[in-house]
């Protein structure tokens, strides 16, 4: 009995064809835990899906991987959808995934948590980066769909609360594949041209899929980089998006954003009326106080008799003048007495007084006083001063006194 001999490649190809024609294997959903996860430079993802009894090799090619809303990782429990087929080169079967989702949790929720953790770690949610919202904005920019009911609600509230503000609409799709890029582009355009004092970015309510554009990283980074303060107003109160975390202020709804961005003109008018009343009361109190002060001044002696003050000052000046004169006379008398005393002492010590008693004063030619005979020589000219004049003469002889004979 003859039997066909097949090559390994033919066997593997045959098995693959059998498996590809199997209805169950051509569209299957498999639950398991990811292990041995690897992302290759080609963009293809390879991993093993396992449970407590078995394991199966899996691959998700780049095109399908780009549509995933979360990043697979080891330890994740997922449900992978695709087909099971044979890779002819290795003769091994594997699950060719077209998509996957977290087991028990939607992939959108997983993507939200992953991006939230990533941006939080990078500081995009840091309160220190939050910019204050201007209290009285002149221009308000709104990034939303021009056809949405949320826009009309915001315009109605803004006109009612604060009609002084100018509103600039930066229309963008807020749902669908192109929405994130359009929203981010509108924010960057407004920031580049500084079109407004504050921006409201948002849309009305919807499902998580409808609101997903505001969970995209491109929108979050545009809000973070924007120099204009941004208010995030997405969906309803329970809805929380990545934009809410990044924005400078989160509003529960678009209508709430319109209420937060501007003051209420009625409340402002009431405040102004109250301030006006307080100012009027304060001014009236100041006027009454000024009148009392004026009354006190008008009854003062200076104003009743203006010259009286001058008379008092004149008397004071006269008294000071008299005291100064008396002090000056006392000083002059004291100085005069001192002068007379000094004059008497000088007169008593004057050499001329001695001359009047019969004494004479002898001087040499150079004017020096002659005190001893040893100072002169015979023939030297001397001057003799008496009380009534002077004499000039020459020394004809010198005789020194004998002190010893005087003593005897």
Secondary structure by P-SEA (a helix, b strand, c coil): cbbbbbcaaaaaaaaaaaaaacccccbbbbbbcccccccccccbbbbbbbcccbbbbbbbcaaaaaacccccccccccccbbbbbbcccccbbbbbccccccccccaaaaaaaaaaaaaaaaccccccccccccccccbbbbbcccccaaaaaaaaaaaaccccbbbbbbcccccccaaaaaaaaaaaaaaaaccccbbbbbccccccccccccccaaaaaaaaacccbbbbbccccccccccccccccccccaaaaaaaacccaaaaaaaaaaaaaaaaaaaaaaaaaaaaaaaaaaacccccccaaaaaaaaaaaaaaaaaaaaaaaaaaaaaaaaaaaaaaaaaaacaaaaaaabbbbbbccccccccccccccccbbbbbbcccbbbbbbbcbbbbbbcccccc
